[in-house]
Amino acid sequence: MQRAADKVRVNVQLIDANSDAHLWAKSYDRELKDVLAVESEMAEQIAEALKANLSPSESHVMAAERTKDTEA
């Protein structure tokens, strides 16, 4: 994670621990006030990259609005 003024960049990589193979990577650029919103987006895209099947309750949790308080 990198921060510059009111912007933040989160770099995420998925690596297969058994083979050390690179599976997926993405960078997310957001305003600092929106940094918590990227959590759900990352979780959804990682689940998609892993071809994970989410239960309805897991999907609901990922879709729920997170706190807007970055101190929390």
Rosetta blueprint (number, residue, H / E / L):
1 M L
2 Q E
3 R E
4 A E
5 A L
6 D L
7 K E
8 V E
9 R E
10 V E
11 N E
12 V E
13 Q E
14 L E
15 I E
16 D E
17 A L
18 N L
19 S L
20 D L
21 A E
22 H E
23 L E
24 W E
25 A E
26 K E
27 S E
28 Y E
29 D E
30 R E
31 E E
32 L H
33 K H
34 D H
35 V L
36 L L
37 A H
38 V H
39 E H
40 S H
41 E H
42 M H
43 A H
44 E H
45 Q H
46 I H
47 A H
48 E H
49 A H
50 L L
51 K L
52 A L
53 N L
54 L L
55 S L
56 P H
57 S H
58 E H
59 S H
60 H H
61 V H
62 M H
63 A H
64 A L
65 E L
66 R L
67 T L
68 K L
69 D L
70 T L
71 E L
72 A L
